Amino acid sequence: SLLQVKVATSGTLVAERCLEAKTPIKRMIGLLNHDRLEAGEGLLLAPCNHVHTWFMRFAIDAVFISSENIVLAVDELVPWKLSRLHWKSRKVLELPLGTCRKVGIKAGDRLEFTCSN
């Protein structure tokens, strides 16, 4: 299913086409079979508290999110990197590089996920 992701407090649209990777296989594959993420696209990995970009062909923003959908941390990851482990993170939202800076996502923001189809 596709999700729409917004910053709850401001209503700012973060991603209009966010895929969910709910199974271990889908989380393991992640974005490995993608050449890029287009603006407005994202991938939500849950449950998840760290990610890597080994074998990936592009850089991403990784947003670490609590069970209450509060942003705990934001990392910009280039290929062949391993993120820090965020113990309290239950989800990771992967976005095109620079999305968080562009829309102003920061630790403490609450995200809102709604079905878009």
Secondary structure, 3 states (H helix, E strand, C coil): CEEEEEECCCCCEEEEEEEEECCHHHHHHCCCCCCCCCCCEEEEECCCCCCECCCCCCCEEEEEECCCCEEEEEEEECCCCECCCCCCCCEEEEEECCHHHHHCCCCCCEEEEEECC
